[in-house]
Amino acid sequence: MTTTTRSLARARKGVGPGGASGPAGTARKQSTLSRQTGRTFAFLILPSVLLLLLINGYPLIYAGIQALHNGNLLDTGAFVGLDNFSSVLSSEPFWKAARFTLVFTLVGVFGSWLIGLALALVLRTKIPANGLFKVLLLLPWVVPIVVSSTAWNWLTATPTSPVPALFNALGLGTPLFLADPTLAAITVCLFKVWISFPFMMMMISSALASVDNTVYEASSMDGASKWQQFTQITLPLISRSTYISWILMTIFCVNDFPTIYLLTGGGPVDATTSLVVLAYRMVFQNFQTGPGVAIAFLMTMTLVIVSVVLYRQIRKSSTE
Amino acid sequence: MTIKSALSTSAFSRRGFLGVAAAAASVPLLAACGGGSASQGAGGTIKFWDMPWGPPAYSDLAKKLTESYVPTGSLGKASYQTIQWNNFYQTFSSAIASKTGPALSTGGGFQAFQFAEQGQIAYADNVISKLKQNGQYNDFLPGTIESQNTDKGYVAVPWSQGPRVVWYRKSLLDRAGVAVPTDWKSWLEAGKALKGIGVSAFGIGAGAGNVFGNQNLLSMMINNGGGLFNEDGRPDVVTDRNIEAMEFVREMVSLGLIDPGAVSYTLDNLSSQWKDKKIGMGWYAPGLPESTGDTSGDLQVASPLAGPHGDKGTVNYIGSIMMYKNTPSQEGSEAFLLWYLGQLKEFWKQDVVGLLPVQQSIVDLPEFQKNKQNVQIIKEWQSVGKPFGTKSPRLFGSLAAVDGGQALSQFAQTMLGARADAKTALTDLQKGIESVTK
């Protein structure tokens, strides 16, 4: 055994250069020290734990209580057990909202990912004014949602708005993008993709930046086509970032209230009502706190499950 | 000096640090346990929360008036705060729950009834008695004070009103070659002529946050002698009169007299349509010319239209000032309210409010009489105006969930999008209202 390996082994065992001062004494000292250190750490993190409990735990517990009662914002009301959950799960508006949330999330996540990926790959090439394009492409993400939703409303709402007018000029009729339920759902999803792709672009760009160019050079020498490079090198190497961005965007989409509420208010005829909009309406418009909070709980549970599944994918991709 | 050495030489010990951290952590806890204004003495400040009922000049004047209040004896002064409409119910609820809410406030149309049912309102019976004693009671226009009465007493005192009325753009009716409609039949005929010049005959919108869709359709029902409730105060939507009114709306939709995009029009979209001369006629609140910025006189108020059976009517929202139990002094709240009611005329004198007064003395002011449209609304529409819960003998808290709720907005979108026949849409509305009023 060389000197280096010996010292490393000693270090791992916690034995200093001077040698052991006797196994029993050392263990006792170490045990006392670790108890003291543990106590100190416990004291140090106590304020943070208390704050976390106050900030997160209290509202969560209170919301849980509300979900089991039939009260309002001022009065908890009578205990109804799981009635709120069963009434919500058996109601048609809930499942309609769940369906739209699913579509909205799938389109939002994968639509923005595809566009973000394409733009990140384009911006990786040497094009003139690359930096300027990056800034411009970030605008939809940066601009406040109130401004962008107003802009989209102005573009699409009335028959004389620019986009319907353009369709009309092209002989395609005058589609009412926010008045027709199907078109409204499509418009809201497109709006979500539009405001979200810059985030995806940034995530993927940073992942691509860490991929060594020599990998591509080597594969080129081995005769790999561009498509093969993309599917066999690029995608696997950015998979970790991809899964993280999917988790984040799934959470963003499911919890997205302003995008929908500012553009359509959940209408027409509930065509764009997502679960979070439905929960808001239940609590703050219908003043039915219990069912509204129950919806929020169901959403949280679903998000946790989806996040765990995707997180496992991340771990899997890290070990491969 | 390294960081480590700096820390080691500092007088800031570990125990001291933990103490500070624990104190910092306990701040929110202590704040949450605070007593709020209820713990103040009788001479504590009376907090008055108000909604932005007009341009910024309204809030400025209201603040100035409130702060100029000089209480008598040991009663407290008053402070003013504007509360934005966005999430106002949460704002009030959380403040009341934490006992940091106001002593008095204006608010949503049924807010006083809601909070009264939750035991948070101080009834205004004493104030009403004093108004009767000093003769001011008779100054209130018919139906206004009574609208605030419940079985337990007056939940609030009215200060303003906003009946929904029919407006028309004179230049467009002239261009279409039609007279101002006087009943539904002539409205339909005028509508066809307006359509001929590419103009909507019934301006309405039911998009995000736009409640005019709900209110206008309800106005049509009331105009035909209908409404949402029966004499027992229960939801009663699927009636012959309501069906007839909604079939009329359906006919207007199918004839293209209502803009097909109306189903998604926000308030801004609707306002723009009025401004851009795309709408010839329609229901709106008082102050349409000011809302659209067109004060040329082209936008005028029509006389109440007669329905097929000769009924006239509309929905009228009464704005009120309510008092809360959480006050430093109930006597102080009442004194301020009585004083403030006497100052209301200033809003109309200075023309900074978008609503109409409920006191005859204000209607008689020369400044108010200058606005011919508002004078006409008081003269012709106020008397046919009905409360939102019409036919029900009393208003009640869950009307807030009906007025701004999902059922009515979905109903409006269904009607304007022609997605169901009148009876089916009304049946769904009945179910929706039952679910939030049970």
Interface residues (C-beta under 8 A of the other chain):
Chain A: T40 F43 L44 L46 P47 L50 L51 L54 I55 N72 L73 L74 D75 T150 N153 A157 T158 P159 T160 L176 L178 A179 P181 A184 Y261 L262 L263 T264 G265 G266 G267 P268 V269 D270 R281 F284 Q285 N286 F287 Q288
Chain B: R14 L18 A21 A22 A24 A25 S26 P28 L29 N87 Y89 Q90 S93 S94 I96 A97 Q114 F115 Q118 Q120 A206 G207 A208 G209 N210 D259 P260 G261 A262 V263 S264 Y265 T266 D268 N269 S272 Q273 D276 K278 S398 A400 A401 G404 G405 Q406 S409 Q410 Q413 T414 G417 R419 S435 V436
